[in-house]
Amino acid sequence: MPRLRQVLPDIFFDTSMSHPDVVSLLDVEVSEVKLNTGSPCDGHAAMFADWPGVGNYVRQWYILANGKAVAVDEEPNRHWQFPVVDYEGPR
């Protein structure tokens, strides 16, 4: 499994000091990648799920092996945010 640092977009590393909670998770393995947008197609419905945290512009998010989840909130005309939540959904 990839580690969080391997799947986050490059823009995260330009602003990582603004997101210390995510920096502490960079070496945690990613269990699943979820897409918050688009319609699920047959055979891939498990990839689509609503982001369980705050953020109006989340297209993708990651479930980590330690029970946390991290999203990429791509708010237009602002710095992207990387919210972290405790994930309690199905695995």
LUMSE-786836 format. One record per residue (C-alpha): residue number from 1; chain; x, y, z. Coordinates in steps of 0.25 Angstrom, whole numbers, plus 5000, padded with zeros to 4 digits. Layout:
LUMSE-786836
   seq   mol     c1     c2     c3
   NUM     A      X      Y      Z
...
//
This chain:
LUMSE-786836
   seq   mol     c1     c2     c3
     1     A   5000   5000   5000
     2     A   5005   5014   4997
     3     A   5008   5024   5008
     4     A   5000   5037   5009
     5     A   5012   5045   5004
     6     A   5012   5037   4991
     7     A   4997   5040   4988
     8     A   4996   5055   4992
     9     A   4996   5065   4981
    10     A   5010   5073   4980
    11     A   5003   5086   4984
    12     A   5002   5080   4998
    13     A   5017   5080   5000
    14     A   5017   5095   4996
    15     A   5008   5098   5008
    16     A   5011   5086   5017
    17     A   5015   5095   5029
    18     A   5000   5100   5029
    19     A   4995   5086   5031
    20     A   5003   5080   5043
    21     A   4992   5070   5046
    22     A   4994   5064   5032
    23     A   5009   5065   5032
    24     A   5009   5055   5044
    25     A   5001   5045   5036
    26     A   5010   5045   5023
    27     A   5016   5032   5026
    28     A   5003   5025   5029
    29     A   4998   5015   5019
    30     A   4986   5018   5010
    31     A   4976   5007   5011
    32     A   4966   5013   5001
    33     A   4964   5024   4991
    34     A   4950   5030   4990
    35     A   4944   5039   4980
    36     A   4934   5049   4985
    37     A   4929   5054   4971
    38     A   4924   5047   4959
    39     A   4914   5036   4957
    40     A   4918   5022   4961
    41     A   4919   5013   4949
    42     A   4916   4998   4950
    43     A   4927   4990   4956
    44     A   4934   5003   4963
    45     A   4923   5008   4972
    46     A   4932   5005   4984
    47     A   4941   5016   4980
    48     A   4931   5026   4982
    49     A   4926   5032   4995
    50     A   4923   5045   5002
    51     A   4934   5051   5010
    52     A   4930   5050   5024
    53     A   4936   5063   5028
    54     A   4936   5078   5026
    55     A   4939   5083   5012
    56     A   4931   5087   5000
    57     A   4941   5085   4989
    58     A   4946   5071   4992
    59     A   4948   5062   4980
    60     A   4956   5051   4986
    61     A   4960   5046   5000
    62     A   4968   5036   5006
    63     A   4965   5025   5017
    64     A   4977   5022   5025
    65     A   4981   5010   5032
    66     A   4981   5017   5046
    67     A   4966   5020   5045
    68     A   4968   5034   5040
    69     A   4963   5040   5027
    70     A   4970   5052   5019
    71     A   4963   5060   5008
    72     A   4968   5070   4997
    73     A   4958   5082   4998
    74     A   4961   5089   4985
    75     A   4953   5102   4988
    76     A   4954   5111   4976
    77     A   4963   5124   4977
    78     A   4968   5120   4991
    79     A   4979   5111   4997
    80     A   4975   5097   4997
    81     A   4971   5091   5010
    82     A   4974   5076   5015
    83     A   4964   5073   5026
    84     A   4966   5061   5035
    85     A   4955   5053   5042
    86     A   4954   5041   5050
    87     A   4948   5031   5040
    88     A   4937   5021   5045
    89     A   4931   5017   5032
    90     A   4931   5003   5026
    91     A   4945   4998   5022
//
